[in-house]
């Protein structure tokens, strides 16, 4: 009697794997393999967009610029400066009734090269770096790093760079002190153990063979780069070169139930939403997928969500549907629904003290819904209305998708933000909805394959509603 009543009344978070049969497990592992393969070739925002475009083109999407008019069922996309992308399927309902939007970000914490990065010191050549996003600086020393990005010459020639991913490539690293000489360093607070200005990348040590020149190692490196890419030192000033871990995405655990990879915040949500959109054909409400840049540094700039580029994309849809009129863009946003698909902090029993266990997100227990973000007294929060939370719950429950309502850490300890507030400011109903992650913002993050599949199911069901 009591057990039946408890089953009926309690909201218990159960491990999703317990009810997974072999057929479902095979589906989960297949999607996870596709995701890991994608991560291995799309570590940066430019690479993600390049691969996303290939996937969209192969599934019948076309650049919106190619369309004169639009009709229900048309599949379109717009790429913003090779670093963000918006995709849409035109719905059968009038767009005035609102869109169903899922928005993720594809940038991740990393190290960027400074504008003038190359220098020599005591027989070593280095690149100076400037870290991007919230990192623990000590985690980026003594690991293999690769260099990704573009160099654009003054004449407009663009050179793509990707060194350190192929087994035949060299890798790079940032050195650290040996314990025998690190007594003073280890007395510092953890956040100050490695200073930002000391995150210098070791890139060479062979001098150029000419006794008459100075900075022989720097000259030798520039000579190698000149022969390989045709660049000189000044070309670094118009480059975007990023340092990312040279680790490959791998299955984690004897049971292979988890994924270890760089950049899962937030490529895990970006990939699963993109993969789900590729399975859509006819939808009731216009379905929109946002792959945004710069979230890790506040969503600023013309490739971040704070720009008007997404508004431009929606305006182009309205124009080519031939329905646009004054204030229709605002009305469309005000009647739209959105999942801000960003990751959540997974509960880690080793660091249990920072979490409220009753409101934490657990790996293997399904998609995490975060009603409000922000910090302390909900400062900076986007707080979803109860009515909208109930609407989302209904979508999940009738599709038998496991979910959990969570917070990011204890009050006065945790907190964070996503792009949710930006669309909420336009009048859209928004809730954060993503995959719980262990070691978030570290060079190697951990997710559950069950949750990755739950995200895919969630996003597909949301668009099909």
Legacy VTK file of the C-alpha trace (Angstrom):
# vtk DataFile Version 3.0
C-alpha trace
ASCII
DATASET POLYDATA
POINTS 465 float
0.000 0.000 0.000
2.661 2.476 1.077
4.993 1.519 -1.744
2.227 2.002 -4.309
1.364 5.396 -2.847
5.024 6.393 -2.841
5.370 5.312 -6.476
2.339 7.426 -7.340
3.194 10.572 -5.369
6.989 10.821 -5.232
9.123 12.361 -7.991
12.071 10.002 -7.912
14.984 10.387 -10.294
15.677 6.901 -11.606
18.635 5.775 -13.659
17.500 5.668 -17.263
19.722 2.724 -18.165
17.602 0.402 -15.999
14.812 0.277 -18.596
16.958 0.289 -21.729
16.648 -2.888 -23.773
19.306 -4.077 -26.225
17.612 -2.473 -29.250
17.433 0.921 -27.531
20.996 0.567 -26.264
22.140 -0.011 -29.826
20.388 3.212 -30.925
21.991 5.138 -28.058
25.473 3.847 -28.851
25.024 4.537 -32.591
24.071 8.176 -31.995
26.928 8.536 -29.510
29.447 7.208 -32.025
28.194 9.663 -34.664
28.489 12.437 -32.075
32.053 11.480 -31.124
33.069 11.258 -34.782
31.639 14.750 -35.300
33.484 16.148 -32.273
36.786 14.829 -33.566
36.547 16.985 -36.702
34.680 19.967 -35.212
36.597 21.233 -32.190
36.202 24.931 -33.000
33.222 27.051 -33.995
34.451 27.436 -37.587
34.933 23.677 -37.917
31.510 22.990 -36.406
29.820 25.281 -38.921
31.751 23.722 -41.796
30.575 20.236 -40.800
27.039 21.436 -40.023
26.771 22.922 -43.495
27.819 19.614 -45.067
25.171 17.812 -43.025
22.485 20.365 -43.910
23.314 20.311 -47.626
23.108 16.512 -47.683
19.653 16.655 -46.067
18.027 19.061 -48.491
18.736 22.413 -46.831
19.736 25.416 -48.941
21.098 28.862 -48.188
18.174 31.229 -47.702
19.827 33.605 -50.183
18.965 31.107 -52.947
15.213 31.453 -52.298
13.004 34.165 -53.804
9.944 32.956 -51.883
9.325 30.387 -49.154
6.526 27.907 -48.526
5.760 25.240 -45.882
8.304 22.428 -45.943
11.188 24.527 -47.294
14.499 23.932 -45.499
16.825 26.916 -45.230
19.919 28.101 -43.410
22.052 31.197 -43.043
25.730 31.192 -42.082
27.050 34.235 -40.251
30.756 34.860 -40.875
31.571 31.131 -40.752
31.125 31.094 -36.953
27.375 30.875 -36.322
24.464 29.369 -38.223
20.677 29.452 -38.196
18.548 26.717 -39.773
14.781 26.542 -40.279
12.018 24.383 -41.682
8.983 26.446 -42.658
5.900 25.218 -40.800
2.345 24.680 -41.935
0.946 27.148 -39.377
1.211 30.882 -39.935
4.515 32.115 -38.575
2.503 34.761 -36.694
1.585 31.949 -34.290
5.240 31.715 -33.324
8.242 29.520 -34.001
9.683 26.587 -32.078
13.315 27.519 -31.491
16.202 25.489 -30.092
19.379 27.454 -29.459
22.838 26.108 -28.571
26.323 27.550 -28.642
29.294 26.019 -30.412
32.187 27.931 -28.847
34.041 26.379 -25.910
36.698 27.543 -23.424
40.149 27.474 -25.013
43.356 29.449 -25.524
43.652 31.989 -28.344
46.934 33.271 -29.770
47.700 36.925 -29.057
47.926 39.269 -32.100
51.731 39.236 -31.866
52.308 35.762 -30.458
55.774 34.577 -31.512
58.875 35.098 -29.383
62.123 33.381 -28.445
63.622 32.945 -24.986
66.785 31.006 -24.076
66.718 28.709 -27.062
62.973 28.022 -27.085
60.299 29.480 -29.366
56.873 30.179 -27.902
53.409 31.448 -28.810
51.824 33.877 -26.346
48.164 33.102 -25.595
45.080 34.783 -24.166
42.571 32.418 -22.582
38.956 32.476 -23.809
36.063 31.778 -21.452
36.090 30.432 -17.920
38.970 28.015 -17.454
41.025 26.631 -14.598
44.390 27.721 -15.961
46.395 24.927 -14.342
44.376 22.335 -16.310
45.854 23.608 -19.573
49.492 22.867 -18.751
51.315 19.618 -19.609
48.629 18.309 -21.957
48.882 17.841 -25.746
47.459 20.837 -27.613
46.636 21.377 -31.271
46.366 24.600 -33.269
43.207 25.299 -35.270
41.975 28.341 -37.140
42.591 30.684 -40.045
45.232 33.159 -41.167
44.016 35.848 -43.561
46.613 37.785 -45.525
46.193 41.461 -46.381
45.282 40.491 -49.956
42.336 38.431 -48.655
43.911 34.999 -49.094
42.634 32.712 -46.333
44.737 29.846 -44.996
43.160 27.121 -42.852
45.339 25.714 -40.076
44.887 22.409 -38.269
48.040 20.995 -36.667
48.146 18.346 -33.970
45.102 16.189 -34.687
46.635 13.775 -37.182
48.892 11.104 -35.668
51.641 12.243 -38.029
51.421 15.850 -36.815
53.504 17.310 -34.013
51.618 18.497 -30.939
52.335 21.441 -28.642
52.239 21.930 -24.892
52.525 24.432 -22.051
55.148 23.450 -19.492
54.883 23.484 -15.698
57.279 23.308 -12.757
58.484 20.003 -11.395
57.291 19.352 -7.790
60.879 19.554 -6.489
61.035 23.269 -7.396
57.383 24.195 -6.953
57.176 24.761 -3.205
56.409 28.469 -3.646
53.967 27.799 -6.472
52.083 25.233 -4.408
51.644 27.710 -1.559
49.548 29.929 -3.842
45.797 29.753 -4.160
44.767 27.282 -6.830
43.472 29.996 -9.164
46.860 31.743 -9.033
49.053 28.667 -9.383
49.421 29.391 -13.096
49.199 33.005 -14.246
47.477 33.868 -17.508
50.649 35.443 -18.879
52.514 32.180 -18.264
50.257 30.133 -20.565
52.858 30.219 -23.315
52.921 27.450 -25.893
56.218 25.690 -26.549
56.603 25.385 -30.350
60.286 24.745 -31.180
63.960 24.665 -30.210
66.130 24.207 -33.350
68.058 27.381 -34.353
68.359 28.609 -37.931
71.898 27.843 -39.164
73.399 31.288 -39.598
75.833 32.631 -37.019
75.201 36.239 -38.048
71.480 36.405 -37.144
69.867 36.747 -33.741
66.692 34.964 -32.538
67.689 31.912 -34.545
64.936 29.624 -33.183
62.212 32.177 -33.916
63.639 32.621 -37.421
63.645 28.865 -37.995
59.973 28.599 -36.923
59.006 31.491 -39.214
60.922 29.891 -42.051
59.030 26.609 -41.525
55.702 28.464 -41.471
56.650 30.502 -44.530
57.479 27.369 -46.486
54.303 25.582 -45.357
51.782 28.437 -45.496
53.518 31.299 -47.302
53.111 33.625 -44.318
55.339 36.108 -42.516
55.160 37.276 -38.910
52.829 40.198 -39.651
50.169 37.789 -40.949
49.519 36.657 -37.357
47.902 40.052 -36.784
44.988 39.056 -39.036
44.542 35.494 -37.836
42.212 33.564 -35.549
44.251 30.698 -34.142
42.896 28.639 -31.258
44.611 26.095 -29.047
42.456 23.102 -28.111
43.257 19.750 -26.501
44.591 17.202 -28.971
42.559 14.484 -27.203
40.091 12.499 -29.275
36.537 11.888 -28.083
36.397 8.426 -26.522
33.947 6.095 -24.793
34.494 6.142 -21.023
34.168 3.259 -18.563
34.306 -0.514 -18.762
30.649 -0.412 -19.791
31.322 2.390 -22.341
28.324 4.239 -20.892
29.903 7.697 -20.990
31.717 10.014 -23.377
34.953 11.856 -22.577
35.739 14.709 -24.955
36.801 18.323 -25.236
34.132 20.947 -25.932
30.988 19.075 -24.917
29.864 22.389 -23.441
27.973 23.046 -25.572
28.590 20.950 -28.648
26.670 18.054 -27.082
23.449 20.087 -27.271
24.376 21.697 -30.589
25.045 18.350 -32.248
21.950 16.592 -30.894
19.687 19.481 -31.917
21.288 19.569 -35.369
20.943 15.779 -35.716
17.295 15.958 -34.630
16.544 18.712 -37.143
17.959 16.571 -39.949
15.187 14.020 -39.187
12.361 16.571 -39.564
10.280 17.044 -42.672
6.865 18.613 -42.225
6.317 20.564 -39.013
3.345 22.430 -37.621
5.208 25.480 -36.341
8.287 26.796 -38.109
11.245 24.964 -36.550
14.450 26.938 -35.970
17.880 25.713 -34.859
20.432 28.248 -33.608
24.151 27.431 -33.519
25.624 30.504 -31.872
29.105 31.786 -31.095
30.676 33.756 -28.219
28.392 32.449 -25.439
31.394 31.692 -23.246
32.336 35.384 -23.191
28.856 36.915 -22.931
27.367 36.344 -26.411
28.790 39.655 -27.605
29.956 40.576 -31.106
28.335 40.106 -34.483
28.515 36.298 -34.298
27.076 36.143 -30.770
23.377 36.065 -29.862
23.439 39.690 -28.682
23.847 40.779 -32.313
20.905 41.396 -34.671
21.971 38.674 -37.099
19.327 36.220 -35.891
16.697 38.951 -36.235
17.937 39.438 -39.792
17.486 35.723 -40.526
13.912 35.681 -39.197
13.147 38.908 -41.075
14.371 37.251 -44.274
11.971 34.373 -43.629
9.106 36.830 -43.139
10.072 38.702 -46.315
10.278 35.543 -48.405
7.013 34.222 -47.010
5.660 37.551 -48.304
3.897 38.279 -45.025
6.188 40.888 -43.465
4.757 44.108 -42.106
5.629 46.542 -39.297
5.991 44.853 -35.877
5.512 41.315 -37.245
9.040 40.346 -36.207
8.268 41.379 -32.625
4.941 39.541 -32.697
6.572 36.380 -34.023
9.098 36.357 -31.188
6.423 37.065 -28.567
4.423 33.988 -29.594
7.435 31.683 -29.992
8.652 28.912 -27.712
12.310 28.091 -27.136
14.599 25.551 -25.533
17.909 27.143 -24.640
19.847 23.947 -25.119
22.889 24.429 -22.946
24.557 21.961 -20.616
24.007 21.667 -16.875
26.465 20.776 -14.124
26.291 17.050 -13.393
26.271 15.909 -9.784
29.722 14.621 -8.839
29.799 12.652 -5.547
33.497 13.480 -5.116
32.533 17.166 -4.889
29.092 16.718 -3.323
29.425 19.718 -1.008
28.787 22.246 -3.802
25.452 20.736 -4.865
21.950 20.583 -3.438
21.382 16.887 -4.043
17.605 17.207 -4.301
17.948 19.763 -7.118
21.083 18.538 -8.883
21.341 17.091 -12.372
22.496 13.463 -12.452
24.232 11.668 -15.299
22.124 8.875 -16.738
18.805 10.267 -15.519
17.743 12.148 -18.631
17.605 15.672 -19.963
18.026 18.495 -17.419
15.515 21.351 -17.360
16.780 24.453 -15.563
13.844 26.745 -14.786
16.074 29.663 -13.881
19.755 30.458 -14.206
21.629 33.410 -12.738
23.517 33.540 -9.449
22.770 34.097 -5.761
19.329 35.792 -5.694
18.659 34.745 -9.314
20.732 37.717 -10.489
20.752 37.828 -14.278
18.335 34.922 -14.467
15.974 33.937 -17.215
13.149 32.390 -15.165
10.641 30.297 -17.106
6.948 30.704 -16.314
5.219 27.788 -14.603
2.787 27.536 -17.518
5.628 27.063 -19.986
7.406 24.530 -17.770
4.160 22.554 -17.687
3.883 22.732 -21.501
7.421 21.364 -21.879
6.759 18.664 -19.277
3.715 17.560 -21.251
5.802 17.174 -24.423
8.360 15.065 -22.584
5.915 12.912 -20.661
3.715 11.996 -23.601
6.855 11.010 -25.541
8.133 8.971 -22.551
11.354 10.989 -22.292
13.084 11.040 -18.904
13.786 14.508 -17.522
14.919 16.187 -14.316
14.423 19.720 -12.983
17.756 21.025 -11.747
19.821 23.935 -10.492
23.500 24.662 -11.100
24.885 24.188 -7.591
23.866 25.425 -4.156
22.453 28.893 -3.583
25.326 31.394 -3.045
27.802 28.865 -4.479
26.535 28.035 -7.942
25.176 29.995 -10.827
25.642 30.508 -14.500
24.021 31.812 -17.637
23.101 30.860 -21.178
21.572 32.574 -24.199
18.076 32.076 -22.710
17.707 35.668 -21.482
18.403 37.104 -24.932
15.358 35.460 -26.519
13.330 35.966 -23.327
14.007 39.689 -23.691
12.278 39.499 -27.090
9.165 38.054 -25.435
9.785 34.379 -26.191
8.971 31.645 -23.672
12.326 30.029 -22.841
13.640 27.329 -20.554
17.167 25.929 -20.340
17.250 22.315 -21.425
20.477 20.361 -21.796
22.775 17.505 -20.889
24.409 17.196 -17.436
28.230 17.332 -17.656
31.047 16.390 -15.306
34.279 18.454 -15.339
32.562 21.268 -17.239
35.004 23.724 -18.893
37.900 21.317 -18.405
39.981 20.089 -21.356
38.181 16.728 -21.078
34.487 16.758 -20.132
32.226 13.786 -19.363
28.619 13.049 -20.385
26.331 10.019 -20.276
25.412 8.426 -23.594
21.893 7.958 -22.205
21.533 11.705 -21.655
22.957 12.489 -25.090
20.241 10.338 -26.633
17.615 11.909 -24.339
18.639 15.321 -25.659
18.167 14.137 -29.239
14.718 12.718 -28.388
13.748 15.901 -26.531
14.671 18.285 -29.317
12.953 16.187 -31.976
9.762 15.914 -29.900
9.765 19.675 -29.201
9.908 20.499 -32.912
7.300 17.898 -33.814
4.819 19.185 -31.199
LINES 1 466
465 0 1 2 3 4 5 6 7 8 9 10 11 12 13 14 15 16 17 18 19 20 21 22 23 24 25 26 27 28 29 30 31 32 33 34 35 36 37 38 39 40 41 42 43 44 45 46 47 48 49 50 51 52 53 54 55 56 57 58 59 60 61 62 63 64 65 66 67 68 69 70 71 72 73 74 75 76 77 78 79 80 81 82 83 84 85 86 87 88 89 90 91 92 93 94 95 96 97 98 99 100 101 102 103 104 105 106 107 108 109 110 111 112 113 114 115 116 117 118 119 120 121 122 123 124 125 126 127 128 129 130 131 132 133 134 135 136 137 138 139 140 141 142 143 144 145 146 147 148 149 150 151 152 153 154 155 156 157 158 159 160 161 162 163 164 165 166 167 168 169 170 171 172 173 174 175 176 177 178 179 180 181 182 183 184 185 186 187 188 189 190 191 192 193 194 195 196 197 198 199 200 201 202 203 204 205 206 207 208 209 210 211 212 213 214 215 216 217 218 219 220 221 222 223 224 225 226 227 228 229 230 231 232 233 234 235 236 237 238 239 240 241 242 243 244 245 246 247 248 249 250 251 252 253 254 255 256 257 258 259 260 261 262 263 264 265 266 267 268 269 270 271 272 273 274 275 276 277 278 279 280 281 282 283 284 285 286 287 288 289 290 291 292 293 294 295 296 297 298 299 300 301 302 303 304 305 306 307 308 309 310 311 312 313 314 315 316 317 318 319 320 321 322 323 324 325 326 327 328 329 330 331 332 333 334 335 336 337 338 339 340 341 342 343 344 345 346 347 348 349 350 351 352 353 354 355 356 357 358 359 360 361 362 363 364 365 366 367 368 369 370 371 372 373 374 375 376 377 378 379 380 381 382 383 384 385 386 387 388 389 390 391 392 393 394 395 396 397 398 399 400 401 402 403 404 405 406 407 408 409 410 411 412 413 414 415 416 417 418 419 420 421 422 423 424 425 426 427 428 429 430 431 432 433 434 435 436 437 438 439 440 441 442 443 444 445 446 447 448 449 450 451 452 453 454 455 456 457 458 459 460 461 462 463 464
